[in-house]
Amino acid sequence: MIIESIQSPADVKRLTLEEMQELAVEMRTLLIEKVSRHGGHCGPNLGMVEATIAMHYVFDSPKDKIVFDISHQSYPHKMLTGRAEAFLKAAHYDDVSGYSEPTESEHDHFVIGHTSTSVSLAGGLAKGRDLRGEAGNVIAVIGDGSLSGGEALEGLDWAAELGTNFIIVVNDNQMSIAENHGGLYQNLAALRRSNGTCSNNLFCAMGLDYLYVDKGNQLEALIAAFKKVKDIDHPIVVHINTLKGKGYEKAETDKERFHWSAPFNIATGELLHPVTVETYDELTASHLLDVMKKDKTVCAITAGTPGIWNWTPERRQAAGKQFVDVGIAEEHAVALASGIAKAGGKPVFGVCSSFIQRAYDQLSQDLCINDNPATILVLWGSLTTMTDVTHLCHFDIPLLANIPNLVYLAPTNREEYLVMLDWSLAYKEHPVAIRVPVGATVPATRPVQTDYSELNRYEVVERGKDVTILGLGNFFALGEQVHRLLQAQGIQATLVNPRYISGIDTELLDNLAADHRLVVTLEDGALEGGFGEKIARHYGPTAVKTHCYGARKTFVDRYSPQDFLAANRLVDTMIAEDVVRLLG
Amino acid sequence: MIIESIQSPADVKRLTLEEMQELAVEMRTLLIEKVSRHGGHCGPNLGMVEATIAMHYVFDSPKDKIVFDISHQSYPHKMLTGRAEAFLKAAHYDDVSGYSEPTESEHDHFVIGHTSTSVSLAGGLAKGRDLRGEAGNVIAVIGDGSLSGGEALEGLDWAAELGTNFIIVVNDNQMSIAENHGGLYQNLAALRRSNGTCSNNLFCAMGLDYLYVDKGNQLEALIAAFKKVKDIDHPIVVHINTLKGKGYEKAETDKERFHWSAPFNIATGELLHPVTVETYDELTASHLLDVMKKDKTVCAITAGTPGIWNWTPERRQAAGKQFVDVGIAEEHAVALASGIAKAGGKPVFGVCSSFIQRAYDQLSQDLCINDNPATILVLWGSLTTMTDVTHLCHFDIPLLANIPNLVYLAPTNREEYLVMLDWSLAYKEHPVAIRVPVGATVPATRPVQTDYSELNRYEVVERGKDVTILGLGNFFALGEQVHRLLQAQGIQATLVNPRYISGIDTELLDNLAADHRLVVTLEDGALEGGFGEKIARHYGPTAVKTHCYGARKTFVDRYSPQDFLAANRLVDTMIAEDVVRLLG
């Protein structure tokens, strides 16, 4: 295979057009094979094979620097920059991450996994080059789906004033993760229809030069275009029209399903290990759709990620105008929710823990200062869900729980979650965020309170003495385990379900101080700035000792959740051991 | 005066054109008078007098809902909606806030003080209206300067798909706070030159309908335009060309100086109480300009607010390409800084505490995961700087100090600050943020360390026993006071300058535990998620008691800093009293 001879981009430059075409076929085969066996981003990579070959044929990486937005289309680049082995041999699949990674290669310049950042980051490389008086091309590659994000639009607007070399390749595959939403996509469509010549042009309106390549999966056209812009003395957008999923028929047909996939059967497209249990994501979408049918003012909002909470195309259609996909635009989503709530509607913004980070100021200013009663569902918040460093779901508690006015709830089971969700829709005093439990649903084993209006009242599940265990949300189950282990050693601990992440039940805590010497907090997230520290501060001036369990401050990457939990002593036996020691 | 007869917008509708013209003159006179005596936003309000009269003449507020971006142009609206008294009589000046405020009037729908939010918030009102099957116009008013913000661009892109009534008034006064930056401003200029007819149109490229009003300070033209779009059945942009500062010659001439002003002499334009001491803002700009002359890779970055750190037009010119104003675009600014640092440049992003909130995800993902050595200067971070609820500078510590890899420093005096700033420019291991002290510079009274590479080493300024005072940054001086008060009572406290907000000096803290029973933390910011809680958590499992001082969790508005500090027991005598009590 030709791919086996490619050690670096220099080897690409030596190929004939025919060899490059053959290389493209090989790369697609390997991509489909790896993703089908390992899981990963499928459609975006398949669409970018020719463009990546062409870029490396024309430009001189790493002197010329290519920055891939969100990295969903960066696998072909990895294949051509000394990392083909990780696609050729199953045993080496995990040698590379699914994202740009400077520690893997000098051809990668940033770790990137959130959208809409490439223009700004690459813009920084260009500006840095100019400050240092250096030369070279800087190329940002950004998908059409990422263009709706504020950071990308800020970056494009800024780029126009740079005045020196900067090439922005817009990979237009006519899809975000799901279908695109937003007016700018009408403009991209008009540009495609007119071969880049229609009178309104978003990029030109932002002050940028522009070049259109209709055949974005044809090497000759791409090479010609990149040659034309190489060493250009000002910023330019190269808009290439590509086919998402190209070369794998099922991915070409069902683009949303094959944007990313867990391992699947190539022939049938079916998942090798389909989810057979009810998950909280599934429960959320199915429950909300029921609620919507009865209440036409309920409106679910997603920022380009309907799939992460199981809003399938069928459900979206059934919800009609009560489901809003704003595109990749978390800031807008939060402000929109605030406005809908102010107008008397009932918005529910569902968003992954890692992505709610993109809207802190909107949570604080647009939502919480205004105290509008929107519901935010924080999905996958946990130390054990996403293990890529760019997708960590560790930080939502420090981020949300310290914002005044926001009620942040942590349900511990299926029924408690549904009751909290329904309550949040009726509640009018404050915005409510709910940290949706992760994984398969767990049924309640005790009665569930229906009204949470009296804020910051913790639930005492077992009243003991000496030591209290505050088991927050996902880690209530861990608390139960610790409670059981201590019981076996003759220690009758008090077990509490705090329910409220964002506030302290001072009355309960002060009462417990009477016959408890130690309070242990368990939270499924980062320790710093989190829930446990509030408890530690509260008890600080007293004789009650505290010990907070959670993740120490670190950006961890591609870790084993089990090992990570153990390294943080987030294991029932370790915690029980610590408690016994601390009780002396 | 006509203005005295205006109790609500209904009274505007009864006026003749001539009376409205007279009203505009009266309003300008009152605006100039109030702002010159009280301080406030000058230029943006003067430019919007006619447009505001015209909107209230044509639309039916509050059934029709008008949302003002950032509220810098909302004073005329306040005058016409029952709040004229607050502009007529000096004794009533403080009856209204400087921002939209629903508690003041049913004609205000949100508290708004950060930029670029109006399209999204008003979009939510429109969507809520539709969900509830209601009627009425929704109008977002946004200035050209706010358009560069990602949230605004996300909102515009989304609006195109709403499909129902939504009017976006773009108040184009050809200025941000300072001059505009970004490619889209070339397009606005082209639209103005062509009377709205040029071939590339940013708004149309985003899928929106469009109407241009060249005479944006002429009532007839504005009334005609608003009548044309009233009750429109789809979203439209009404682009009005206005004159910033209109009616006050000095504001028309020096638009940046009179965007906002402290009290000034109307005849001369000079400040009534000019700053005569050296402030940290002044020190920063003057020092950086010196550094830039010697090192051409140093680059100062602002997101549309050069004035807040005294980057005057003269200094900007002197810095040339080493000063970058990205426009209102904090997200881009942080990512740009990361890219510049990656390329070997030395970026310094100076940003107000309240506005760094707008870039959390960029700090985390673009900067800190990549661990690029950019410098972030957080300005005005304190409980005592900005007292409007939308501009609180209380939350930067919880926001920044919990991000892995970021070194967040808190200098306590002039020399320490400069040394830390210079050190950060040379340091290559991690990004560094510095919480710039506030107010007038204070000289060092003790030697200052020059190297901060050994992270999280606190400075013991006085070694005592029993009680330790950790006086962070601005509150080190408070710690000194408390130390003095305790000394007078025979208590020899240990006084520590922590220097590092983002990490704990575990070795020192553990050593202090030997002969200290109490550790007190003082931080000039919000308590929750902050510095003190880290200390409380560290000592939680030990016998050492802790007491954290800072601001309790709340959104406080237009408060007296002195009263607020006292309400939080942030007063030397109160703290000393508590310490004596806690030591028992």
Chai-1 contact restraints between the chains, C-beta under 6 A:
chainA,res_idxA,chainB,res_idxB,connection_type,confidence,min_distance_angstrom,max_distance_angstrom,comment,restraint_id
A,F110,B,N370,contact,1.0,0.0,6.0,A-B,restraint_1
A,V111,B,I369,contact,1.0,0.0,6.0,A-B,restraint_2
A,V111,B,N370,contact,1.0,0.0,6.0,A-B,restraint_3
A,H114,B,Q365,contact,1.0,0.0,6.0,A-B,restraint_4
A,T117,B,A335,contact,1.0,0.0,6.0,A-B,restraint_5
A,T117,B,D366,contact,1.0,0.0,6.0,A-B,restraint_6
A,S120,B,H332,contact,1.0,0.0,6.0,A-B,restraint_7
A,S120,B,A335,contact,1.0,0.0,6.0,A-B,restraint_8
A,S120,B,L336,contact,1.0,0.0,6.0,A-B,restraint_9
A,L121,B,A335,contact,1.0,0.0,6.0,A-B,restraint_10
A,L121,B,G339,contact,1.0,0.0,6.0,A-B,restraint_11
A,L121,B,D366,contact,1.0,0.0,6.0,A-B,restraint_12
A,G123,B,L336,contact,1.0,0.0,6.0,A-B,restraint_13
A,G124,B,L336,contact,1.0,0.0,6.0,A-B,restraint_14
A,G124,B,S338,contact,1.0,0.0,6.0,A-B,restraint_15
A,G124,B,G339,contact,1.0,0.0,6.0,A-B,restraint_16
A,G124,B,I340,contact,1.0,0.0,6.0,A-B,restraint_17
A,L125,B,G339,contact,1.0,0.0,6.0,A-B,restraint_18
A,L125,B,A343,contact,1.0,0.0,6.0,A-B,restraint_19
A,K127,B,I340,contact,1.0,0.0,6.0,A-B,restraint_20
A,G128,B,I340,contact,1.0,0.0,6.0,A-B,restraint_21
A,G128,B,A343,contact,1.0,0.0,6.0,A-B,restraint_22
A,G128,B,G344,contact,1.0,0.0,6.0,A-B,restraint_23
A,G128,B,G345,contact,1.0,0.0,6.0,A-B,restraint_24
A,R129,B,A343,contact,1.0,0.0,6.0,A-B,restraint_25
A,L131,B,T297,contact,1.0,0.0,6.0,A-B,restraint_26
A,L131,B,C299,contact,1.0,0.0,6.0,A-B,restraint_27
A,L131,B,G345,contact,1.0,0.0,6.0,A-B,restraint_28
A,R132,B,T297,contact,1.0,0.0,6.0,A-B,restraint_29
A,R132,B,G344,contact,1.0,0.0,6.0,A-B,restraint_30
A,S148,B,D157,contact,1.0,0.0,6.0,A-B,restraint_31
A,G150,B,G150,contact,1.0,0.0,6.0,A-B,restraint_32
A,G150,B,E151,contact,1.0,0.0,6.0,A-B,restraint_33
A,G150,B,L153,contact,1.0,0.0,6.0,A-B,restraint_34
A,G150,B,E154,contact,1.0,0.0,6.0,A-B,restraint_35
A,E151,B,G150,contact,1.0,0.0,6.0,A-B,restraint_36
A,E151,B,E331,contact,1.0,0.0,6.0,A-B,restraint_37
A,L153,B,G150,contact,1.0,0.0,6.0,A-B,restraint_38
A,L153,B,L153,contact,1.0,0.0,6.0,A-B,restraint_39
A,E154,B,G150,contact,1.0,0.0,6.0,A-B,restraint_40
A,E154,B,A329,contact,1.0,0.0,6.0,A-B,restraint_41
A,E154,B,E331,contact,1.0,0.0,6.0,A-B,restraint_42
A,E154,B,H332,contact,1.0,0.0,6.0,A-B,restraint_43
A,G155,B,H332,contact,1.0,0.0,6.0,A-B,restraint_44
A,D157,B,S148,contact,1.0,0.0,6.0,A-B,restraint_45
A,D157,B,G182,contact,1.0,0.0,6.0,A-B,restraint_46
A,D157,B,G183,contact,1.0,0.0,6.0,A-B,restraint_47
A,D157,B,L184,contact,1.0,0.0,6.0,A-B,restraint_48
A,W158,B,G182,contact,1.0,0.0,6.0,A-B,restraint_49
A,W158,B,V326,contact,1.0,0.0,6.0,A-B,restraint_50
A,W158,B,H332,contact,1.0,0.0,6.0,A-B,restraint_51
A,A160,B,G183,contact,1.0,0.0,6.0,A-B,restraint_52
A,G182,B,D157,contact,1.0,0.0,6.0,A-B,restraint_53
A,G182,B,W158,contact,1.0,0.0,6.0,A-B,restraint_54
A,G183,B,D157,contact,1.0,0.0,6.0,A-B,restraint_55
A,G183,B,A160,contact,1.0,0.0,6.0,A-B,restraint_56
A,G183,B,M206,contact,1.0,0.0,6.0,A-B,restraint_57
A,G183,B,G207,contact,1.0,0.0,6.0,A-B,restraint_58
A,L184,B,D157,contact,1.0,0.0,6.0,A-B,restraint_59
A,L184,B,M206,contact,1.0,0.0,6.0,A-B,restraint_60
A,Q186,B,G207,contact,1.0,0.0,6.0,A-B,restraint_61
A,N187,B,A205,contact,1.0,0.0,6.0,A-B,restraint_62
A,S199,B,S199,contact,1.0,0.0,6.0,A-B,restraint_63
A,N200,B,N200,contact,1.0,0.0,6.0,A-B,restraint_64
A,N200,B,N201,contact,1.0,0.0,6.0,A-B,restraint_65
A,N200,B,C204,contact,1.0,0.0,6.0,A-B,restraint_66
A,N200,B,A205,contact,1.0,0.0,6.0,A-B,restraint_67
A,N201,B,N200,contact,1.0,0.0,6.0,A-B,restraint_68
A,L202,B,A205,contact,1.0,0.0,6.0,A-B,restraint_69
A,C204,B,N200,contact,1.0,0.0,6.0,A-B,restraint_70
A,A205,B,N187,contact,1.0,0.0,6.0,A-B,restraint_71
A,A205,B,N200,contact,1.0,0.0,6.0,A-B,restraint_72
A,A205,B,L202,contact,1.0,0.0,6.0,A-B,restraint_73
A,A205,B,A205,contact,1.0,0.0,6.0,A-B,restraint_74
A,M206,B,G183,contact,1.0,0.0,6.0,A-B,restraint_75
A,M206,B,L184,contact,1.0,0.0,6.0,A-B,restraint_76
A,G207,B,G183,contact,1.0,0.0,6.0,A-B,restraint_77
A,G207,B,Q186,contact,1.0,0.0,6.0,A-B,restraint_78
A,T297,B,L131,contact,1.0,0.0,6.0,A-B,restraint_79
A,T297,B,R132,contact,1.0,0.0,6.0,A-B,restraint_80
A,C299,B,L131,contact,1.0,0.0,6.0,A-B,restraint_81
A,V326,B,W158,contact,1.0,0.0,6.0,A-B,restraint_82
A,A329,B,E154,contact,1.0,0.0,6.0,A-B,restraint_83
A,E331,B,E151,contact,1.0,0.0,6.0,A-B,restraint_84
A,E331,B,E154,contact,1.0,0.0,6.0,A-B,restraint_85
A,H332,B,S120,contact,1.0,0.0,6.0,A-B,restraint_86
A,H332,B,E154,contact,1.0,0.0,6.0,A-B,restraint_87
A,H332,B,G155,contact,1.0,0.0,6.0,A-B,restraint_88
A,H332,B,W158,contact,1.0,0.0,6.0,A-B,restraint_89
A,A335,B,T117,contact,1.0,0.0,6.0,A-B,restraint_90
A,A335,B,S120,contact,1.0,0.0,6.0,A-B,restraint_91
A,A335,B,L121,contact,1.0,0.0,6.0,A-B,restraint_92
A,L336,B,S120,contact,1.0,0.0,6.0,A-B,restraint_93
A,L336,B,G123,contact,1.0,0.0,6.0,A-B,restraint_94
A,L336,B,G124,contact,1.0,0.0,6.0,A-B,restraint_95
A,S338,B,G124,contact,1.0,0.0,6.0,A-B,restraint_96
A,G339,B,L121,contact,1.0,0.0,6.0,A-B,restraint_97
A,G339,B,G124,contact,1.0,0.0,6.0,A-B,restraint_98
A,G339,B,L125,contact,1.0,0.0,6.0,A-B,restraint_99
A,I340,B,G124,contact,1.0,0.0,6.0,A-B,restraint_100
A,I340,B,K127,contact,1.0,0.0,6.0,A-B,restraint_101
A,I340,B,G128,contact,1.0,0.0,6.0,A-B,restraint_102
A,A343,B,L125,contact,1.0,0.0,6.0,A-B,restraint_103
A,A343,B,G128,contact,1.0,0.0,6.0,A-B,restraint_104
A,A343,B,R129,contact,1.0,0.0,6.0,A-B,restraint_105
A,G344,B,G128,contact,1.0,0.0,6.0,A-B,restraint_106
A,G344,B,R132,contact,1.0,0.0,6.0,A-B,restraint_107
A,G345,B,G128,contact,1.0,0.0,6.0,A-B,restraint_108
A,G345,B,L131,contact,1.0,0.0,6.0,A-B,restraint_109
A,Q357,B,Y360,contact,1.0,0.0,6.0,A-B,restraint_110
A,Q357,B,D361,contact,1.0,0.0,6.0,A-B,restraint_111
A,R358,B,D361,contact,1.0,0.0,6.0,A-B,restraint_112
A,Y360,B,Q357,contact,1.0,0.0,6.0,A-B,restraint_113
A,Y360,B,Y360,contact,1.0,0.0,6.0,A-B,restraint_114
A,D361,B,Q357,contact,1.0,0.0,6.0,A-B,restraint_115
A,D361,B,R358,contact,1.0,0.0,6.0,A-B,restraint_116
A,Q365,B,H114,contact,1.0,0.0,6.0,A-B,restraint_117
A,D366,B,T117,contact,1.0,0.0,6.0,A-B,restraint_118
A,D366,B,L121,contact,1.0,0.0,6.0,A-B,restraint_119
A,I369,B,V111,contact,1.0,0.0,6.0,A-B,restraint_120
A,I369,B,V389,contact,1.0,0.0,6.0,A-B,restraint_121
A,I369,B,F555,contact,1.0,0.0,6.0,A-B,restraint_122
A,N370,B,F110,contact,1.0,0.0,6.0,A-B,restraint_123
A,N370,B,V111,contact,1.0,0.0,6.0,A-B,restraint_124
A,V389,B,I369,contact,1.0,0.0,6.0,A-B,restraint_125
A,P398,B,N402,contact,1.0,0.0,6.0,A-B,restraint_126
A,P398,B,G529,contact,1.0,0.0,6.0,A-B,restraint_127
A,N402,B,P398,contact,1.0,0.0,6.0,A-B,restraint_128
A,N402,B,E528,contact,1.0,0.0,6.0,A-B,restraint_129
A,N402,B,G529,contact,1.0,0.0,6.0,A-B,restraint_130
A,P404,B,K553,contact,1.0,0.0,6.0,A-B,restraint_131
A,P404,B,T554,contact,1.0,0.0,6.0,A-B,restraint_132
A,P404,B,F555,contact,1.0,0.0,6.0,A-B,restraint_133
A,E528,B,N402,contact,1.0,0.0,6.0,A-B,restraint_134
A,G529,B,P398,contact,1.0,0.0,6.0,A-B,restraint_135
A,G529,B,N402,contact,1.0,0.0,6.0,A-B,restraint_136
A,G529,B,G529,contact,1.0,0.0,6.0,A-B,restraint_137
A,E533,B,E533,contact,1.0,0.0,6.0,A-B,restraint_138
A,E533,B,R537,contact,1.0,0.0,6.0,A-B,restraint_139
A,A536,B,A536,contact,1.0,0.0,6.0,A-B,restraint_140
A,A536,B,R537,contact,1.0,0.0,6.0,A-B,restraint_141
A,A536,B,G540,contact,1.0,0.0,6.0,A-B,restraint_142
A,R537,B,E533,contact,1.0,0.0,6.0,A-B,restraint_143
A,R537,B,A536,contact,1.0,0.0,6.0,A-B,restraint_144
A,R537,B,C548,contact,1.0,0.0,6.0,A-B,restraint_145
A,G540,B,A536,contact,1.0,0.0,6.0,A-B,restraint_146
A,G540,B,T546,contact,1.0,0.0,6.0,A-B,restraint_147
A,G540,B,H547,contact,1.0,0.0,6.0,A-B,restraint_148
A,P541,B,K545,contact,1.0,0.0,6.0,A-B,restraint_149
A,P541,B,H547,contact,1.0,0.0,6.0,A-B,restraint_150
A,P541,B,L582,contact,1.0,0.0,6.0,A-B,restraint_151
A,K545,B,P541,contact,1.0,0.0,6.0,A-B,restraint_152
A,T546,B,G540,contact,1.0,0.0,6.0,A-B,restraint_153
A,H547,B,G540,contact,1.0,0.0,6.0,A-B,restraint_154
A,H547,B,P541,contact,1.0,0.0,6.0,A-B,restraint_155
A,C548,B,R537,contact,1.0,0.0,6.0,A-B,restraint_156
A,K553,B,P404,contact,1.0,0.0,6.0,A-B,restraint_157
A,T554,B,P404,contact,1.0,0.0,6.0,A-B,restraint_158
A,F555,B,I369,contact,1.0,0.0,6.0,A-B,restraint_159
A,F555,B,P404,contact,1.0,0.0,6.0,A-B,restraint_160
A,L582,B,P541,contact,1.0,0.0,6.0,A-B,restraint_161
